[in-house]
Amino acid sequence: MTSRPRSKSSKLASWRKASAVAGATKTVEIDPRITAIHEEVKGLVAMDGPMKHVIALLMDESKELKVVPIVGSGGLGKTTLAMEVYRKIGLGGDFQCQACVSVSRTLELVKLLKDILSQTDKDAYKECQSWEKEQLIREIKHILTGKRYLIVIDDVWKEQDWKLVKAAFPENNNGSRIIATTRITGVAKLCCSVSDEQPYQMAPLDDADSRRLFFKRIFYSNDSCPCELEEVSARILKKCGGLPLAIITFASLLASKAHNKDEWERLQDSIGTGSSFDNDGNLKGMKDILLHSYLDLPHHLKTCLLYLCIYPEDSMINIKLLKWKWIAEGFIATQWGSLDQVAHNCFNELVNRNMIHPVYGNYGSSVKYCRVHDMVLDLIISLSDEENFATVLNGRICNSFPNKIRRLSMQSSGKGHKGAVDAITETTVHVRSLTVFMLHKQIPHLVDFHALRVLDLEKCYWLENKHVKHIGSSCQLRYLRIGGFKITELPGEIGKLQHLETLDLRDCDSLLRLPSTVAELRKLLRLFVSRNTQLPAGGFWSLQALEELSFQETDDPVRFAEEVNESGKCNLRYLRTGGEIAKRLFCSPCCTYPCLQVLKIESIFRVEMVPRGMASLKNLVKLCIWVKEFDKEGLQVLMGMPSLAHLELGIIGGSNEKLIIGTDGFKLLKVFYFHYLRPRFVVEVKPTGGLRLTFAPGAMQALHYLRLDLNPMFVASDFFEDLGVEHLPGLAQLEVEISCFRATPRRVKALECSVEKANNLLPKCRIRVSRALEDYMLKDDKEWEEVVANRISGEERRPEE
């Protein structure tokens, strides 16, 4: 018997119960009402009218490049609408190239062009790090010429910025489309493809939708408002002017209060006299609403929120790294409990107040990033300036700098920034944090920054060894991230950083070896290096505090495994490594690693088969592993992991196995990625048989998300007929990506037809089917036969070993 899904009211009751005991357990979860509200906003701004209207404008029959601008005030939902349209029409596979980028008030054209390249051609992106804008524009035009593309250009502020960005897109006749969003009417009119067209004007929410959104955030229902609060609610909503951001932010403030009429009256009196707009089309009361939400925060949450001003506008902020910085800065007090848990609580509380927005990805992915609305960012930058919390160089005019610079964020290049470098050099004793983003090519001389706790030089590809030569003099450093292609060595004095907790070198691809003094970092909790960096095995046992480790190679795999296993206490909770290391670490069931929760074994350094010693990983929650061979014994090892909730399994190798997943394992598995793709240079000779996977009745009862990446030449044509997806009662989303690399159209179509039959078996499940590498698909069966014949001929000429 399967259990019913919990209702929204029961989820809310569970959240309230967890919140009530937060003082004892130190756990704060994201309010399920705020999650529901983000879904609700999408429904409101994109329900029938706006979404259908914009799609109709985009998807007409014209072959010329067409631009559809969306214009409206801040907080109205332009970006949400644009992204929902982008996802809707992008899923159909009609566009060969897609990208979504944000311009913001200060255009960083080189960064924006690189962002476009990263989404349209990953190979070109790897080569473009030192390119200037002219070369980037030429490359983007070359990639997009002859292709149908879909691009979102979000948050355009200036007409000149639009002209610069638009120059990168070729005027082809393939039905390409661009969506632009802006607050400025003049910019929107300039974006229109032809002069007589009009931009799409975003309208505020009407009274009914405003009430629905407001009450759902507070009460989880749009009809649960007590009678005594109806009148004051109407006055609050009038001041919110139909702006979703204003409505949700104020409702989030009220949701944290008692449902008391006097309290609601007091708060609504504090946000101005009515709904009026300034010259930029922004609600004047919006700043009051945001300010009161900020002032209502406890002190430690104010500090955590202010810290977000160091990030550029529209940044996708890595949540995990943000929490580590909060801890390194000392914002999190140890007396509150585990630092990681308290930082997690702080993040969730800010989400519940609608001050930061988590970025929700696919159904099966965890929330890894967050964003700050630009109106919230404006507020916290202003407050930061008043309190001299941080100095932000973001391209705006800066005539003077404070006498004491405590935190410096260098976001964009500018003529006046040399003054900041000089100012920070003169007050090194006060600087606690220095964050440099990739486009800023000037940093202070890093010597004797004795108060420095956070140094973030991520993706500063111009960095050289000389820039980090004296890093060991910053003795209070807790968080260090360096990214630069030209960094080839770190100074041995890095071992002097006795307070260092995070050392992140993942973007130092030319750093081939770490200095042996890294073993002296007794408080190091997290160590991440690039796949090219060799980790010294000697002395690893001394890193007793280490909890997270990411590396691919070591100078002595055998000794490394011995030191880890003989240290007596392995605290590793997260490990990302290569196949050779994995084979050594998990060669025996005696190696239990009781703290290990996340294990990732990279595909480039894949293992032959699932290491049998992994059967002892009783607390593993997430596993990503690629193997050359996979058999029933390997399946049993994985099924024997009782805590596994997320599994990504990749198989690169031939198999005619029939793998049956039964009821004796995977009890808690919620997310399952299954990749079965042979190496691209191999061609299957006989397109018969192939791998079969079957879910038996009662298997994977907790599974919510299933992703299958398949090549039709290497799986049975009727793969889905025996799959048994109907036996997965909790499955909410099924995604299938079919690799067309050296596959015949007939086999691709046969597999797609096999997937279509699953639609009838899963009426409540969202099913998405897509093709990958379609440009490499063979023309027909005859071409496939020729490729096979050439391969056989080549093997016959190959000398015997």
Order of alpha helices (4+ residues) and beta strands (2+ residues): alpha-alpha-alpha-alpha-beta-alpha-beta-alpha-alpha-alpha-beta-alpha-beta-alpha-beta-alpha-alpha-alpha-alpha-alpha-alpha-beta-alpha-alpha-beta-beta-alpha-beta-beta-alpha-beta-beta-beta-beta-beta-beta-beta-beta-alpha-beta-alpha-beta-beta-alpha-beta-beta-beta-beta-beta-beta-alpha-beta-alpha
